[in-house]
Amino acid sequence: MAARRTRRITGPDVSRSTVARAARIAELLQYECSILLELYREKESFTADILVDGRLVSVPPPSSQLDTRDKLWRLHSALLQCRSLLDRAIAREEEELGGGKKGDYETQRKVVKDRLSYLLISTGELLKTAGGPALLTPNLEGLEIDGPTTLFELKLWVHRIFKEVDYWTKMAITTLEALPSVIAKESMMTTRVRSTRSARR
Amino acid sequence: MDTMPHLSVNRSSKPNCRTVWLISVLVGLLAIHTYANDVLPVPQQVSLSANMDSQQLSISWLAGAATTFDLVILRTELDETVLSETVSVMVSQLSGRHEWNWTSVEPLECTSLSIKIRSREGQTTSEWSNTEILQGSDLPSEENFQIFPLDKVVPVGANTTFCCIMKEGNQFGKIRYGNTDLISTRLSRRSYATTVFNQGLSSSSGSNVICYDNTEQLITGVAVFVGYPPLPGDFVCETRDLTSTVCLWNERRDTNLYKSRGTRYTLNNRPCALEWSRNPQKEYRVANWEGKWTLVAVNALGQYSLTDSAKLSHRVNPVAPEHLTSVVHALNATVLWQLKYDGYYSLALVCQVELTSQGYKTKHTFTGVGLRSAVLPDLYPYEDYSVQVRCGAQQNFWKWGSWSETISFKTSSLVPESPDMWVWMNKDYTGQVMWKPLTRRQSRGLMTGYEVTLWSPEEHLQHTEIVPLDIFAVPINLTQIATVSSDNMVMATVTAKNTEGVSQPASVLIPLRLTDVDPLAVSRAVYTDQGFSLFWQSDANATFAYVVEWCNASCKWNCLVDWINVAPGNTNVSIESANFQPGVRYNISLYSSSSEAPELLQRWQGYMQELVPSSPVMSLLTTQQDSDILLSWEQIPLVSRRGFVLGYNIYMSSGSQFTLLANLSDPGSRSYKVKSMPEGSYKFTVKAYTSAGEDTGATASIMLEPFTDRLILEILASLGVTALFLVIVTFICYKKRQWVKKAFYPDIPEPKLPGDWSRSQAPLDVKPPHHSLVHMVERPEWDSSKEALVVIPEEDEDEDGQGIGEALADTDEPTSLRYYNQVVDERPIRPRYPDSSDSSASSLDSARTDVTYTGIQTSGSFVFQLDSHGSSEGHQPQADPSFCAGGGGGYRPQMQSRVVSDDTGPASPNPYPDPEAASGGGYKPQSSWQMDSPVEDGEGGSRAPSLGSPTSIASTQFLLPDGEEHTEEKRQPSSSAATWLTNLLSSTKP
């Protein structure tokens, strides 16, 4: 199974560069997300340790048994949900709390949204390379996609979404940094399988 | 109560009936009270109606005709009184019930409230009604963490109370508003309240009020929006299509409330469906013209109304013309457009056409019914233009409509304009024809080049040159065109060519005579903000124009000049050029410009900005004139002056310090004399200055030498005075010679000899030793304490000057040294005539005699010079014995004190070897010693000392030469005054 999946990786160099690029985007997103959180807390007078209960994104739990494709799929799926939540949060915020003069917060919010889209493109390419489905649609089932009704809870919900993006960005960095060694290892395994088959012939 | 005073009055007037009457009154009062209790109704059917948003509680009840009630509102849980008030409440005509409204400070959800009412009439009250309870949200059944009021909108400056209902089982922590912790009060077991006073503007997303439990882990909160009520303005309605209405207004104040909390508008009670926009300018369209409009702006904090009314014809704001086109010519163009609505075709319109060319905009206005075209005149050929149009109603003009879209076009070409030309002539009939490049507008098409023609009308010679586009000056040599004569002229013509043809020629007539005729005077031109302002006198009948030409004044050959043309009649002009540079002198010339040759009328010189000279004066020289110092210099070259030199400052510098000696305000100064300077070294600095200041200065040094001519003059004057003095003295002595003789040279009486002792006795065998001659030898080993000749320096002569000193420089001892015999008292030989007082006075007092002798000794020295051995050495001192011996003819004192002291010490260790030389020719005493004291040359001078020798007396006398004196005079024609005096005295001797 491993050999079959590894064969689908078209060249370790391309994968490594794609992974590296995705990791750089994730690092950038993580930095930009931290700025966004800071701006939002400043805007809403929230303290940094404000309570955030539970995760909004729903993905299978992490496991060491997961192979590269499953890890990429899990990451990509979580990031997709993040982007859906973020889109919705921005829309709700604009609809119910917006209208004022645009400032640094609004600019940074757009930056994070765009960067998250770039990261999704990169992880999507990696997932495709790893043999995953070409196109994933976010599973919004169970997501608190509409958010709360009162404005304060809406603000807390937006904050939770920003934290969720921040969390999954860090996860993306961790996952992507772990990928190159796996690819290299699996490339070696692919070479061995081919050698064995050649010897049998 | 009114009856009480009355009762007291009765009791005092009728005491017998008092008890009965009092009882009756008490019974009556009791009866009344009982009746009242029975009459005041207890409020029934108390009903509560709460408006949670407005925090208003409506209480209604039934209480018959009673109008005054006591109301009590308590917080149910803690039984704290919130309100206890007596109010007057009438029965509502509609419901037939008593109704009273109360607005709570706290949100009504905060905690349960108990309300009870009783009727009152005066002090009489009914029983309390049943207590009605308004349930709060802190009931045990509602366990959640809650906060009230929810998402409230309040005006700026309002006070708002918030309450927080803790989750069942959690302890209250704090309430924060923004970043501020607030002080809270407890309303019930789970409910806490706080009030925010004088609230400022919130953020656009609202300010947060957050309630924390004691762990600060559990929070809940609300957003509160603080803003302003609406304030619209500039409400006006107009029509653009002559049918519908467009109403416009703007928001004069940002309410800080947006989106769902933003301002809502109604126009004539119809909601305006406006899309949300931060743009304060609002516009709303209504399908028909109503003539009167009311705008109402509403938000959560209030509302504002505006009205407007007008006839349609007074509010026409046409839409922009459409589909613009143009018909273009070289000098004009026609712009055409279409009108959007048919109604405009019958409407009198005024339209504005804005023409833009090279960044400049001009507006042309046209009118007409249904106007749809306009002709634009006075356009430049071959020029790019852009045009846009807008229109308005000509009658009852309301405002300009919108601008149409812009169209562009380019006008056609024409032949170029005539170039602006000028001629610069050098002094040798060469020069250059110059012209200014045509501007794009002057070119009026695509330029191809220029043509320069020189034509001599008299000689019918013509020279034409085609010049490319990038050349604007052509050198000329008139001598190649025409013969140089004062009547001949050459016409220079320049034409420009473009694709359309050749321009009209521009020409200048050049006379074949010296063109650089300097005007009588050159004025100074002053540069101002507008450039060089020039003024000149003009003949009132003059019809010619002018040309003002300027160039760098330091340029003399083929100068790059600039010029402008001045219309006839003008007498002033300001010239400005981007090429003007500070520190450069410009020659500005005014020429007449007519069909005749240009004539120089006036000339100016000026600087755009004067600077300090870039170099100092040239060739600074210092010359000593006696004790004066003459400084001379040459002026700074024109290029380096960089300003009009106003004068010169003369400094004397010592080290780094400059001392101003003089300020020469005459710029033509070329020299300065520093007078009466003592000897020494001096350094002078000359700095020219302009209005901008001094230059760095030129420095020259001089060592002032002593003034030798004066010294010579002084010496000569001194000598002259001395000579004159001597002459006077001599003259006086001559005149008083008898007295002088008596005073200084009394006759020596003839010795009286008692008997012929000289013959009877043994012959006087005393011969002066040959060494009795004065032997003046300076010997350091000689003990000066002994008798000897003492050397005394003659200070007076030393002071006479160097001339004499130098003449004696080669001698071992100066001739001015005088020798005195200091041992006169020890002379062993006494005069042989002790009875002679005269002789004793003159001979015994040797000291005095010596003084007298000293005065004559000078002549002795001169006599010494008569040494026959050579006049060339006559000035040599006689200290040298060999010289003296060789001479033999010089004077030698006959008294030789050394004779006495010979045996005590060798005064003359080297006696003369030749005794004959010692006794040789010389002076003799005036007395007749020759007879009485015959000298034997051969022996007398070389033997025993001359004891009793008359030579000792002779030393007090003048020593006169004997018969050989004439010979001596011949040998020494330059005899001194002393010699002359001696001779004179000798001749007077009887």
Interface residues (C-beta under 8 A of the other chain):
Chain A: K43 E44 S45 F46 I50 L51 E93 E95 E96 L97 G98 G99 G100 K101 T150 L151 F152 K155 L156
Chain B: I147 L150 D151 R176 G178 N179 S203 S204 S205 G206 S207 N208 I210 Q217 L218 I219 T220 G221 V222 A223 N256 Y258 K259 S260 G262 W276 R278
